[in-house]
Amino acid sequence: MTKVLIIISTAEIEKALVGFMYATNALKYKWVENVEVILFGPIEKKIAQGDGRLMIWIEKLKELNKVPYACKKIAEDEGFEKALMPYAKVEYVGKIISELLNEGYIPMVF
């Protein structure tokens, strides 16, 4: 069965919502074996700022026992690492992305 890596990077909320919606529904309805979500880039700042349109989807993922990863380097450089921590596992994600790809995860980037 397929495993999917959702990388949400865009600063455009409407595009990010599509990624969150797919990730949530793929988990909920078991469309795939597993889904991992990585927040990488501008979207991290929007989440750290608590944008309500995104918080709804973060909560839905948490209800499905899935906490997204977020890039620690970007959060450190931009100064919002602590604000992001309640919503994501803040880690250096380069190695995580590579490991997931090597495990056969199919990337989808939003």
mmCIF file of the C-alpha atoms, coordinates in Angstrom:
data_MODEL
# 
_entry.id   MODEL 
# 
loop_
_atom_site.group_PDB 
_atom_site.id 
_atom_site.type_symbol 
_atom_site.label_atom_id 
_atom_site.label_alt_id 
_atom_site.label_comp_id 
_atom_site.label_asym_id 
_atom_site.label_entity_id 
_atom_site.label_seq_id 
_atom_site.pdbx_PDB_ins_code 
_atom_site.Cartn_x 
_atom_site.Cartn_y 
_atom_site.Cartn_z 
_atom_site.occupancy 
_atom_site.B_iso_or_equiv 
_atom_site.pdbx_formal_charge 
_atom_site.auth_seq_id 
_atom_site.auth_comp_id 
_atom_site.auth_asym_id 
_atom_site.auth_atom_id 
_atom_site.pdbx_PDB_model_num 
ATOM 1   C CA . MET A 1 1   ? 0.000   0.000  0.000  1.00 0.00 ? 1   MET A CA 1 
ATOM 2   C CA . THR A 1 2   ? 1.094   3.582  -0.636 1.00 0.00 ? 2   THR A CA 1 
ATOM 3   C CA . LYS A 1 3   ? 2.731   5.897  1.901  1.00 0.00 ? 3   LYS A CA 1 
ATOM 4   C CA . VAL A 1 4   ? 2.543   9.638  1.290  1.00 0.00 ? 4   VAL A CA 1 
ATOM 5   C CA . LEU A 1 5   ? 4.753   12.506 2.421  1.00 0.00 ? 5   LEU A CA 1 
ATOM 6   C CA . ILE A 1 6   ? 2.841   15.796 2.400  1.00 0.00 ? 6   ILE A CA 1 
ATOM 7   C CA . ILE A 1 7   ? 5.180   18.800 2.382  1.00 0.00 ? 7   ILE A CA 1 
ATOM 8   C CA . ILE A 1 8   ? 3.305   22.041 2.979  1.00 0.00 ? 8   ILE A CA 1 
ATOM 9   C CA . SER A 1 9   ? 5.489   25.021 2.218  1.00 0.00 ? 9   SER A CA 1 
ATOM 10  C CA . THR A 1 10  ? 3.404   27.700 0.554  1.00 0.00 ? 10  THR A CA 1 
ATOM 11  C CA . ALA A 1 11  ? 2.510   31.008 2.193  1.00 0.00 ? 11  ALA A CA 1 
ATOM 12  C CA . GLU A 1 12  ? -0.820  30.897 0.352  1.00 0.00 ? 12  GLU A CA 1 
ATOM 13  C CA . ILE A 1 13  ? -3.413  29.675 2.835  1.00 0.00 ? 13  ILE A CA 1 
ATOM 14  C CA . GLU A 1 14  ? -5.754  28.328 0.143  1.00 0.00 ? 14  GLU A CA 1 
ATOM 15  C CA . LYS A 1 15  ? -3.011  26.066 -1.247 1.00 0.00 ? 15  LYS A CA 1 
ATOM 16  C CA . ALA A 1 16  ? -1.944  24.933 2.226  1.00 0.00 ? 16  ALA A CA 1 
ATOM 17  C CA . LEU A 1 17  ? -5.528  24.012 3.100  1.00 0.00 ? 17  LEU A CA 1 
ATOM 18  C CA . VAL A 1 18  ? -5.637  21.590 0.173  1.00 0.00 ? 18  VAL A CA 1 
ATOM 19  C CA . GLY A 1 19  ? -2.582  19.781 1.562  1.00 0.00 ? 19  GLY A CA 1 
ATOM 20  C CA . PHE A 1 20  ? -4.049  19.622 5.060  1.00 0.00 ? 20  PHE A CA 1 
ATOM 21  C CA . MET A 1 21  ? -7.401  18.432 3.714  1.00 0.00 ? 21  MET A CA 1 
ATOM 22  C CA . TYR A 1 22  ? -5.832  15.623 1.704  1.00 0.00 ? 22  TYR A CA 1 
ATOM 23  C CA . ALA A 1 23  ? -3.590  14.535 4.576  1.00 0.00 ? 23  ALA A CA 1 
ATOM 24  C CA . THR A 1 24  ? -6.472  14.479 7.033  1.00 0.00 ? 24  THR A CA 1 
ATOM 25  C CA . ASN A 1 25  ? -8.863  12.616 4.771  1.00 0.00 ? 25  ASN A CA 1 
ATOM 26  C CA . ALA A 1 26  ? -6.229  10.127 3.604  1.00 0.00 ? 26  ALA A CA 1 
ATOM 27  C CA . LEU A 1 27  ? -5.591  9.242  7.246  1.00 0.00 ? 27  LEU A CA 1 
ATOM 28  C CA . LYS A 1 28  ? -9.233  9.272  8.316  1.00 0.00 ? 28  LYS A CA 1 
ATOM 29  C CA . TYR A 1 29  ? -10.498 7.128  5.444  1.00 0.00 ? 29  TYR A CA 1 
ATOM 30  C CA . LYS A 1 30  ? -7.342  5.000  5.153  1.00 0.00 ? 30  LYS A CA 1 
ATOM 31  C CA . TRP A 1 31  ? -6.813  5.842  1.491  1.00 0.00 ? 31  TRP A CA 1 
ATOM 32  C CA . VAL A 1 32  ? -3.131  5.061  1.988  1.00 0.00 ? 32  VAL A CA 1 
ATOM 33  C CA . GLU A 1 33  ? -1.041  3.063  4.454  1.00 0.00 ? 33  GLU A CA 1 
ATOM 34  C CA . ASN A 1 34  ? 0.431   6.131  6.151  1.00 0.00 ? 34  ASN A CA 1 
ATOM 35  C CA . VAL A 1 35  ? 0.769   9.884  5.803  1.00 0.00 ? 35  VAL A CA 1 
ATOM 36  C CA . GLU A 1 36  ? 3.499   12.109 7.193  1.00 0.00 ? 36  GLU A CA 1 
ATOM 37  C CA . VAL A 1 37  ? 3.144   15.892 7.107  1.00 0.00 ? 37  VAL A CA 1 
ATOM 38  C CA . ILE A 1 38  ? 6.073   18.292 7.059  1.00 0.00 ? 38  ILE A CA 1 
ATOM 39  C CA . LEU A 1 39  ? 5.684   22.048 7.369  1.00 0.00 ? 39  LEU A CA 1 
ATOM 40  C CA . PHE A 1 40  ? 8.583   23.625 5.545  1.00 0.00 ? 40  PHE A CA 1 
ATOM 41  C CA . GLY A 1 41  ? 8.978   27.300 4.828  1.00 0.00 ? 41  GLY A CA 1 
ATOM 42  C CA . PRO A 1 42  ? 6.487   30.178 4.877  1.00 0.00 ? 42  PRO A CA 1 
ATOM 43  C CA . ILE A 1 43  ? 3.563   28.125 6.188  1.00 0.00 ? 43  ILE A CA 1 
ATOM 44  C CA . GLU A 1 44  ? 5.414   27.585 9.464  1.00 0.00 ? 44  GLU A CA 1 
ATOM 45  C CA . LYS A 1 45  ? 5.189   31.282 10.289 1.00 0.00 ? 45  LYS A CA 1 
ATOM 46  C CA . LYS A 1 46  ? 1.436   31.359 9.573  1.00 0.00 ? 46  LYS A CA 1 
ATOM 47  C CA . ILE A 1 47  ? 0.924   28.441 11.958 1.00 0.00 ? 47  ILE A CA 1 
ATOM 48  C CA . ALA A 1 48  ? 3.179   29.966 14.613 1.00 0.00 ? 48  ALA A CA 1 
ATOM 49  C CA . GLN A 1 49  ? 1.030   33.100 14.380 1.00 0.00 ? 49  GLN A CA 1 
ATOM 50  C CA . GLY A 1 50  ? -2.051  30.955 15.075 1.00 0.00 ? 50  GLY A CA 1 
ATOM 51  C CA . ASP A 1 51  ? -3.962  31.489 11.826 1.00 0.00 ? 51  ASP A CA 1 
ATOM 52  C CA . GLY A 1 52  ? -7.392  30.051 12.625 1.00 0.00 ? 52  GLY A CA 1 
ATOM 53  C CA . ARG A 1 53  ? -7.940  28.618 9.144  1.00 0.00 ? 53  ARG A CA 1 
ATOM 54  C CA . LEU A 1 54  ? -4.889  26.413 9.671  1.00 0.00 ? 54  LEU A CA 1 
ATOM 55  C CA . MET A 1 55  ? -5.396  25.628 13.358 1.00 0.00 ? 55  MET A CA 1 
ATOM 56  C CA . ILE A 1 56  ? -8.595  23.749 12.537 1.00 0.00 ? 56  ILE A CA 1 
ATOM 57  C CA . TRP A 1 57  ? -6.603  21.330 10.364 1.00 0.00 ? 57  TRP A CA 1 
ATOM 58  C CA . ILE A 1 58  ? -3.754  20.990 12.854 1.00 0.00 ? 58  ILE A CA 1 
ATOM 59  C CA . GLU A 1 59  ? -6.366  19.903 15.416 1.00 0.00 ? 59  GLU A CA 1 
ATOM 60  C CA . LYS A 1 60  ? -7.955  17.440 12.978 1.00 0.00 ? 60  LYS A CA 1 
ATOM 61  C CA . LEU A 1 61  ? -4.562  15.846 12.390 1.00 0.00 ? 61  LEU A CA 1 
ATOM 62  C CA . LYS A 1 62  ? -3.962  15.628 16.134 1.00 0.00 ? 62  LYS A CA 1 
ATOM 63  C CA . GLU A 1 63  ? -7.342  13.889 16.546 1.00 0.00 ? 63  GLU A CA 1 
ATOM 64  C CA . LEU A 1 64  ? -6.029  11.274 14.113 1.00 0.00 ? 64  LEU A CA 1 
ATOM 65  C CA . ASN A 1 65  ? -2.830  10.914 16.190 1.00 0.00 ? 65  ASN A CA 1 
ATOM 66  C CA . LYS A 1 66  ? -0.714  12.697 13.600 1.00 0.00 ? 66  LYS A CA 1 
ATOM 67  C CA . VAL A 1 67  ? 1.425   15.658 14.590 1.00 0.00 ? 67  VAL A CA 1 
ATOM 68  C CA . PRO A 1 68  ? 3.189   17.348 11.677 1.00 0.00 ? 68  PRO A CA 1 
ATOM 69  C CA . TYR A 1 69  ? 6.906   18.012 11.640 1.00 0.00 ? 69  TYR A CA 1 
ATOM 70  C CA . ALA A 1 70  ? 8.169   21.564 11.174 1.00 0.00 ? 70  ALA A CA 1 
ATOM 71  C CA . CYS A 1 71  ? 11.602  22.736 10.112 1.00 0.00 ? 71  CYS A CA 1 
ATOM 72  C CA . LYS A 1 72  ? 13.600  23.777 13.160 1.00 0.00 ? 72  LYS A CA 1 
ATOM 73  C CA . LYS A 1 73  ? 16.185  25.721 11.137 1.00 0.00 ? 73  LYS A CA 1 
ATOM 74  C CA . ILE A 1 74  ? 13.586  27.984 9.565  1.00 0.00 ? 74  ILE A CA 1 
ATOM 75  C CA . ALA A 1 75  ? 11.811  28.450 12.898 1.00 0.00 ? 75  ALA A CA 1 
ATOM 76  C CA . GLU A 1 76  ? 15.098  29.313 14.619 1.00 0.00 ? 76  GLU A CA 1 
ATOM 77  C CA . ASP A 1 77  ? 16.174  31.736 11.894 1.00 0.00 ? 77  ASP A CA 1 
ATOM 78  C CA . GLU A 1 78  ? 12.794  33.480 11.856 1.00 0.00 ? 78  GLU A CA 1 
ATOM 79  C CA . GLY A 1 79  ? 12.422  33.540 15.640 1.00 0.00 ? 79  GLY A CA 1 
ATOM 80  C CA . PHE A 1 80  ? 9.171   31.617 16.061 1.00 0.00 ? 80  PHE A CA 1 
ATOM 81  C CA . GLU A 1 81  ? 10.384  28.188 17.206 1.00 0.00 ? 81  GLU A CA 1 
ATOM 82  C CA . LYS A 1 82  ? 8.650   28.337 20.622 1.00 0.00 ? 82  LYS A CA 1 
ATOM 83  C CA . ALA A 1 83  ? 5.390   29.612 19.128 1.00 0.00 ? 83  ALA A CA 1 
ATOM 84  C CA . LEU A 1 84  ? 5.386   26.670 16.698 1.00 0.00 ? 84  LEU A CA 1 
ATOM 85  C CA . MET A 1 85  ? 6.068   23.943 19.265 1.00 0.00 ? 85  MET A CA 1 
ATOM 86  C CA . PRO A 1 86  ? 2.453   23.424 20.431 1.00 0.00 ? 86  PRO A CA 1 
ATOM 87  C CA . TYR A 1 87  ? 1.419   22.623 16.853 1.00 0.00 ? 87  TYR A CA 1 
ATOM 88  C CA . ALA A 1 88  ? 4.269   20.563 15.419 1.00 0.00 ? 88  ALA A CA 1 
ATOM 89  C CA . LYS A 1 89  ? 7.331   18.456 16.159 1.00 0.00 ? 89  LYS A CA 1 
ATOM 90  C CA . VAL A 1 90  ? 9.999   21.092 15.514 1.00 0.00 ? 90  VAL A CA 1 
ATOM 91  C CA . GLU A 1 91  ? 13.029  19.239 14.179 1.00 0.00 ? 91  GLU A CA 1 
ATOM 92  C CA . TYR A 1 92  ? 15.656  19.518 11.470 1.00 0.00 ? 92  TYR A CA 1 
ATOM 93  C CA . VAL A 1 93  ? 13.654  17.972 8.645  1.00 0.00 ? 93  VAL A CA 1 
ATOM 94  C CA . GLY A 1 94  ? 16.201  17.446 5.862  1.00 0.00 ? 94  GLY A CA 1 
ATOM 95  C CA . LYS A 1 95  ? 17.203  14.042 7.173  1.00 0.00 ? 95  LYS A CA 1 
ATOM 96  C CA . ILE A 1 96  ? 13.582  13.138 7.964  1.00 0.00 ? 96  ILE A CA 1 
ATOM 97  C CA . ILE A 1 97  ? 12.494  13.945 4.410  1.00 0.00 ? 97  ILE A CA 1 
ATOM 98  C CA . SER A 1 98  ? 15.360  11.870 2.991  1.00 0.00 ? 98  SER A CA 1 
ATOM 99  C CA . GLU A 1 99  ? 14.573  8.903  5.242  1.00 0.00 ? 99  GLU A CA 1 
ATOM 100 C CA . LEU A 1 100 ? 10.889  8.962  4.297  1.00 0.00 ? 100 LEU A CA 1 
ATOM 101 C CA . LEU A 1 101 ? 11.737  9.104  0.595  1.00 0.00 ? 101 LEU A CA 1 
ATOM 102 C CA . ASN A 1 102 ? 14.121  6.169  1.049  1.00 0.00 ? 102 ASN A CA 1 
ATOM 103 C CA . GLU A 1 103 ? 11.293  4.265  2.773  1.00 0.00 ? 103 GLU A CA 1 
ATOM 104 C CA . GLY A 1 104 ? 9.169   4.685  -0.348 1.00 0.00 ? 104 GLY A CA 1 
ATOM 105 C CA . TYR A 1 105 ? 6.967   7.613  0.668  1.00 0.00 ? 105 TYR A CA 1 
ATOM 106 C CA . ILE A 1 106 ? 5.568   9.467  -2.326 1.00 0.00 ? 106 ILE A CA 1 
ATOM 107 C CA . PRO A 1 107 ? 6.002   13.235 -1.960 1.00 0.00 ? 107 PRO A CA 1 
ATOM 108 C CA . MET A 1 108 ? 3.169   15.672 -2.540 1.00 0.00 ? 108 MET A CA 1 
ATOM 109 C CA . VAL A 1 109 ? 4.139   19.326 -2.220 1.00 0.00 ? 109 VAL A CA 1 
ATOM 110 C CA . PHE A 1 110 ? 1.729   22.160 -1.565 1.00 0.00 ? 110 PHE A CA 1 
# 
